[in-house]
Structure formats: C-alpha cells, structure tokens
Amino acid sequence: MTQSRARARREFGRPLDFKRGVVELAHGSGGRAMAQLIEELFARAFSNPWLKQGNDQACIDLPAGRVAVSTDSYVISPLFFPGGDIGSLAVHGTVNDVAMSGARPLHLSVGFIIEAGFPLADMKRIVESMAHAARADSVSLVTGDTKIVERGKGDGVFINTTGIGIVADGLELSGDRARPGDRILVSGSIGDHGIAVMSQRSELDFATSIQSDSAGLHELVQAMVAEVPQIRCLRDPTRGGLATTLNEIARQSGVGMLIEEKAIPVEPEVQAVCELLGLDPLYVANEGKLVAVSPPEHAARLCAAMRRHPLGGNAAVIGEVEADPHHFVRMRTAFGGNRVVDWLSGDQLPRIC
C-alpha cells in the first residue's frame, strides 16, 4: 500500500468504491466525504507540488513574456466517444485555445459540476483521462473545485477549465490581422470530431470507424511559429466548424475570403455521414485541427512545416483573403460555381464540446 493510500485509510476509514459506488451530495458538502473524494480521486490523479500544498489557490512563477489566458466549459453528450471523452477534451480544448495565441501552455485550473448518482467508476475514468492528457500536453492542473448537484439537476458531469501560457516577446497573432492576398491553411481533415460524437448518440443509429481528432496542438503551433513567425492568425475551428471560424476572422479583420472546395480535406467517411444526415462538413466541429492565415510569400513554407508534424500531415492551403466590404466568406465549389458560406443561425450539432 502506498504512503498516500495508507494515510487516506487512517483518515477516512473505508476507501471509495470505484467499481460500484456513486457520487453523493455529501461529496460536495465541504466535510469528510468531500475531503475523501478530493484525496482519493483528484489529488491522486493530478498530483503536483501546487496541489500538495492544499491551498485554495496556486501561487506560480511564470517565465518572461506575455500571459495568455483562456477559459472554456464542456457539456458534451455523450461523455465518452471514439477517440476521447469529456476529460481529455477539456484539457485539449483549453490547451489549444491558449496555443492559438502562439503561447506555450503551462497550467490549468479545473472545475467539476457532478450530478449526484454519477458512477464513481466513470468519474475515475474521466479524471484519469484528464491527467493523462495533461501529462501528454506538458501542462499542470494546479487548482480546482468540485460541486455536486441533486440527481436530475445536471447531466452526469460538466467541466470548466481555465488555461494560462506564455507568449514569446515579439509574437503577435490575432484574428484582426488578416490582409487581402493572405493565404488560408488548415492542418488536416475537417469534421472528424463532430461525426465521431454523433455516432454515439442514442437517437442516431449508424456505425463508423471515425475517431475524434481531439489533441493538443501546442507543439504543432510552436513548430509553425518557429518556421514562420510572420503568421497573422491561428484559430481552432471547434463549435461551428471551419465555416464559423472563417466568418469570425473575416469580421474581425474587415475582409472577405474565398476558399476552394476541392482543396479542403474531408475524409470520405465523414463526407458520407454528412450526406446521410443532411449536414455540411464545413460546420462540423473539430478538436484537433487549426486554421492559419499567412502572408502569401510564406504560405508554402508554412504548409510544409505543418506537414512535417504528426498533427499536420494533411495540411493544405484552401483559399485566400480578399478585399470585401461585406466580409463575405465564399467558396468555389467542385463544380465551378460559387456559394456564400454564411453563419448558421443555430448549431447543427448541439453539445459537441
């Protein structure tokens, strides 16, 4: 028995039953049951010097540079899907939001809202997945919080994460920096995550081998900015997919965009499922892809650098920025026509992240 487990047995008596037990309201009461849940689940999985201090905050030293901060909440349904789960997704999603500034992600905070009756086995699986993702992404979960709500007042578990990282001096990436003539790139095939999640929903019945692309993109970003520090903008096309991301950048920068349908990488199985369900892959969420806007003279070199990285092997130049006072995003179709790729009024795939 490890020293930490022996101490927990002395303090709490019977250990938590991670095979048959469930989360109870008492685990959020602030008393002994809550302390036991924190000690035997969260502290054990996320162990690091800041958590071991046992404070309500983490006091951390940061290297030189500008601090990048991002926060996000995860309400995905179902909680487990091919290629990931809500735990790893929460880490990757926030790491990527920080990384899109060009920052090197360093630390995360995490908040759990858990429904009473949620199986401890599933909670342990989610927490261990988060811990594994954090180690793989070289970030530390330094502070957190747990709240328990009554049965029927939640949907299993919701997770909020906040990430901080450091942007090197002189690096400026922002959605308002795109200029006419710039090239638009994507790091790989689009729509994988959204279709992988949809395949597990009970109201739909289709089999697919598609896996979520959920992954931390910070190392890919570092390789890109090392090769082409002149990159204008990076963005991860999550909710709303590629189409929404391009519209956001166009509006921020006051420009238009023209993309080529033939150049956009889409896996044949993703395309087939979208046709079956009446979806447009341009609007389907991604969790391990990025969009880059580059000055034209650097685009080929940037694309080559992306392709040298395992997470950018299918990178492609898909279009260019153009002057347009209406800020339209247009696509030249495979048949040679043109269509406006507009914002959706809602979400064609709700609760996808």
C-alpha positions in Angstrom: 0.0 0.0 0.0 1.4 3.4 -1.0 2.0 6.0 1.7 -0.9 8.2 0.4 -3.3 5.4 0.4 -2.3 4.4 3.9 -2.8 7.9 5.1 -6.2 8.0 3.4 -7.3 4.8 5.1 -6.3 6.2 8.5 -8.2 9.5 7.9 -11.3 8.2 6.2 -11.7 4.6 7.0 -13.2 2.6 4.2 -11.8 3.8 0.8 -14.1 4.9 -2.0 -15.7 2.1 -4.0 -14.6 2.9 -7.6 -16.3 -0.2 -9.0 -19.9 0.1 -7.7 -20.0 3.4 -5.8 -21.7 6.7 -6.9 -21.1 10.4 -6.3 -23.3 11.6 -3.5 -24.4 15.0 -2.3 -22.2 14.6 0.7 -19.2 14.6 -1.6 -19.8 18.3 -2.2 -20.7 19.2 1.4 -17.3 20.5 2.5 -16.9 17.8 5.1 -15.1 14.5 5.4 -16.8 12.9 2.4 -15.6 15.7 0.1 -12.1 15.6 1.5 -12.0 11.9 0.8 -13.2 12.4 -2.8 -10.5 15.0 -3.4 -7.8 13.0 -1.7 -8.5 9.6 -3.3 -9.5 10.8 -6.8 -8.4 14.2 -7.8 -5.2 14.7 -5.8 -4.0 11.3 -6.6 -4.5 11.7 -10.3 -3.3 15.3 -10.7 -0.6 15.2 -8.1 1.9 18.0 -8.4 3.7 20.4 -5.9 1.0 23.1 -6.1 -1.9 20.7 -5.3 0.1 19.1 -2.5 0.1 22.5 -0.7 -3.6 22.1 -0.2 -4.5 25.8 -0.7 -7.5 27.4 -2.3 -5.2 28.9 -5.0 -1.9 28.2 -6.7 0.9 30.6 -6.5 3.0 30.1 -9.6 6.2 31.6 -11.1 5.9 32.4 -14.8 8.7 32.9 -17.3 9.2 36.1 -19.2 6.7 37.0 -21.9 3.0 38.0 -22.2 0.5 35.9 -20.3 -2.3 34.2 -22.4 -5.4 33.2 -20.6 -8.5 31.3 -21.8 -11.5 29.6 -20.2 -14.0 27.1 -21.5 -16.8 24.8 -20.3 -17.5 21.3 -21.6 -21.0 19.9 -21.7 -20.5 17.2 -24.4 -23.0 14.4 -24.8 -22.2 11.5 -24.7 -19.3 11.8 -22.2 -17.3 9.0 -23.8 -16.9 8.8 -27.6 -14.5 7.2 -30.1 -11.1 8.8 -29.6 -11.7 10.6 -26.3 -14.0 11.7 -23.5 -15.0 14.8 -21.7 -11.9 14.7 -19.6 -9.3 14.6 -22.3 -11.4 17.0 -24.4 -11.4 19.6 -21.6 -7.6 19.6 -21.4 -7.0 19.6 -25.2 -9.7 22.2 -25.8 -8.3 24.7 -23.4 -4.6 24.0 -24.2 -5.5 24.7 -27.9 -7.3 28.0 -27.1 -4.2 29.2 -25.3 -1.9 27.9 -28.0 -3.7 29.8 -30.8 -2.1 32.9 -29.5 1.3 31.4 -30.1 1.6 30.8 -26.4 3.3 27.8 -24.7 0.5 26.4 -22.3 1.7 25.9 -18.8 -1.1 25.5 -16.2 -4.8 24.7 -16.0 -7.5 25.1 -13.4 -10.5 22.7 -13.4 -14.0 22.9 -12.0 -16.3 19.9 -11.9 -20.1 20.1 -11.6 -21.2 16.5 -10.9 -24.7 15.1 -10.6 -25.5 13.0 -7.6 -25.7 9.3 -8.5 -23.0 9.6 -11.2 -20.9 6.4 -11.1 -17.5 6.7 -9.4 -16.1 4.3 -11.9 -17.0 6.8 -14.7 -15.7 9.7 -12.7 -12.4 8.0 -12.1 -12.1 7.2 -15.8 -12.7 10.8 -16.7 -10.2 12.2 -14.2 -7.5 9.7 -15.2 -8.1 10.7 -18.8 -7.6 14.3 -17.9 -4.4 13.5 -16.0 -3.0 11.5 -18.9 -3.9 14.4 -21.4 -2.3 17.0 -19.1 0.9 15.0 -18.9 1.0 14.5 -22.7 0.4 18.2 -23.2 3.1 19.1 -20.6 0.6 21.2 -18.5 -0.1 21.0 -14.8 -3.6 21.1 -13.2 -2.7 23.4 -10.3 -6.0 24.3 -8.7 -9.6 23.2 -8.9 -13.1 22.9 -7.5 -15.9 20.3 -7.2 -19.6 21.0 -6.8 -22.3 18.3 -6.5 -25.9 19.0 -7.7 -29.0 17.0 -7.0 -29.9 14.0 -9.1 -31.8 15.2 -12.2 -30.3 18.7 -11.9 -27.3 18.0 -14.1 -26.3 15.6 -16.9 -23.6 13.4 -15.4 -20.7 15.9 -15.2 -19.8 19.3 -16.7 -16.3 20.6 -16.6 -14.8 24.1 -16.7 -11.1 24.6 -17.4 -9.0 27.8 -17.5 -5.6 27.7 -19.0 -2.6 30.1 -18.9 0.5 30.2 -21.0 3.3 32.5 -22.1 3.6 34.2 -25.5 7.2 35.0 -26.5 8.1 38.6 -26.9 7.6 39.9 -30.5 5.0 37.3 -31.5 1.6 38.8 -32.4 -1.2 36.5 -33.6 -4.7 37.9 -33.7 -8.0 37.5 -35.6 -7.9 41.1 -36.7 -4.6 40.8 -38.6 -5.7 39.1 -41.9 -5.0 41.1 -45.0 -6.1 40.8 -48.6 -3.9 38.4 -50.5 -3.1 36.3 -47.4 -3.4 32.5 -47.7 -5.7 30.4 -45.6 -4.5 27.0 -44.4 -5.9 24.1 -42.4 -3.9 21.5 -40.6 -5.9 18.5 -41.7 -9.3 16.9 -42.5 -12.3 18.6 -41.0 -15.4 17.3 -39.2 -13.9 14.1 -37.6 -14.7 15.1 -34.0 -18.4 16.1 -34.6 -19.2 12.9 -36.6 -17.4 10.7 -34.0 -19.5 12.2 -31.2 -22.8 12.0 -33.2 -22.2 8.3 -33.9 -22.6 7.6 -30.2 -25.9 9.4 -29.7 -28.8 7.1 -28.9 -31.2 8.9 -31.3 -29.0 8.1 -34.2 -28.1 4.6 -35.4 -25.1 4.4 -37.7 -21.7 2.6 -37.5 -18.5 4.4 -38.3 -14.8 3.9 -37.8 -14.3 7.7 -37.4 -12.3 8.7 -34.3 -12.4 12.2 -32.7 -9.3 14.3 -33.7 -9.1 15.6 -30.1 -5.5 16.5 -29.4 -3.3 19.2 -28.0 -1.9 21.4 -30.8 0.7 23.4 -28.9 3.7 21.6 -30.3 2.4 21.9 -33.9 1.9 25.7 -33.2 5.4 26.0 -31.8 6.8 24.4 -35.0 4.8 26.7 -37.1 5.8 29.9 -35.4 9.4 28.8 -35.4 9.3 28.4 -39.2 7.1 31.4 -40.0 6.9 33.9 -37.2 5.0 36.2 -39.6 1.8 34.1 -39.2 -1.1 36.5 -39.0 -3.7 34.4 -37.1 -4.3 30.9 -35.7 -7.7 29.6 -34.7 -9.1 26.1 -33.8 -12.4 25.5 -35.6 -14.4 23.9 -32.8 -18.1 24.7 -32.4 -19.5 25.8 -35.8 -16.5 24.3 -37.6 -14.4 25.8 -40.3 -17.2 27.9 -41.7 -17.8 29.7 -38.5 -14.1 30.2 -37.8 -13.6 31.9 -41.2 -16.5 34.2 -40.7 -15.2 35.2 -37.3 -11.8 36.1 -38.7 -13.3 37.9 -41.7 -15.4 40.0 -39.4 -12.6 40.8 -37.0 -10.2 41.8 -39.9 -12.8 43.5 -42.0 -12.0 41.4 -45.1 -13.6 38.7 -47.2 -12.4 35.2 -48.0 -12.5 32.8 -51.0 -11.9 29.1 -50.3 -11.7 26.2 -52.7 -13.9 23.2 -52.1 -11.5 20.8 -53.9 -8.7 21.9 -51.6 -10.5 21.3 -48.3 -9.5 17.9 -46.8 -12.5 15.8 -45.7 -12.4 12.1 -45.0 -14.6 10.1 -47.4 -16.5 8.6 -44.4 -17.1 12.0 -42.9 -18.5 13.2 -46.2 -20.7 10.1 -46.5 -22.1 10.5 -43.0 -22.8 14.2 -43.6 -24.7 13.4 -46.7 -26.7 10.7 -44.9 -27.6 13.1 -42.0 -28.0 16.2 -44.2 -25.1 18.0 -42.6 -22.4 20.3 -44.1 -18.9 19.3 -43.0 -17.8 22.9 -43.1 -19.9 23.5 -40.0 -19.0 20.3 -38.1 -16.8 20.7 -35.0 -13.1 19.8 -34.8 -11.0 19.4 -31.7 -7.5 18.7 -33.1 -7.3 20.9 -36.2 -6.3 24.6 -36.7 -6.8 27.3 -39.3 -3.9 29.6 -40.1 -3.7 32.8 -42.0 -0.3 33.5 -43.6 1.2 36.2 -45.7 1.3 34.8 -49.3 5.1 34.7 -49.6 5.3 32.4 -46.5 2.3 30.1 -47.1 4.1 27.3 -48.9 6.9 27.1 -46.3 4.3 27.2 -43.5 2.3 24.4 -45.1 5.5 22.3 -45.5 6.3 22.8 -41.8 2.8 21.8 -40.8 3.1 18.6 -42.8 6.3 17.6 -41.1 4.4 17.4 -37.8 2.3 14.3 -37.0 -0.8 16.5 -36.3 -0.4 18.4 -39.6 0.3 15.7 -42.1 -2.7 16.5 -44.3 -2.2 20.3 -44.1 -3.4 22.3 -47.1 -3.8 25.8 -48.5 -7.5 26.1 -49.0 -8.0 29.7 -50.1 -7.1 33.3 -49.7 -8.2 36.5 -48.1 -9.7 39.2 -50.3 -10.9 42.8 -50.0 -14.7 42.8 -49.4 -16.6 45.5 -47.5 -19.4 42.9 -46.8 -16.9 40.5 -45.2 -18.4 37.5 -47.0 -16.8 34.1 -47.0 -17.3 32.5 -50.4 -16.5 29.0 -51.7 -15.7 28.0 -55.2 -17.4 24.6 -55.5 -16.1 21.5 -57.0 -18.4 22.2 -60.0 -17.0 25.6 -60.6 -19.8 27.6 -59.1 -19.7 30.0 -56.1 -21.7 29.9 -52.8 -21.7 32.1 -49.8 -20.5 30.2 -46.6 -22.6 32.2 -44.1 -23.0 31.9 -40.4 -25.6 29.4 -39.1 -28.4 30.9 -37.1 -28.1 28.0 -34.6 -26.0 24.9 -34.2 -26.4 21.9 -36.4 -24.7 19.7 -33.9 -25.5 20.8 -30.3 -23.5 19.8 -27.2 -20.5 18.7 -29.3 -17.9 20.0 -26.9 
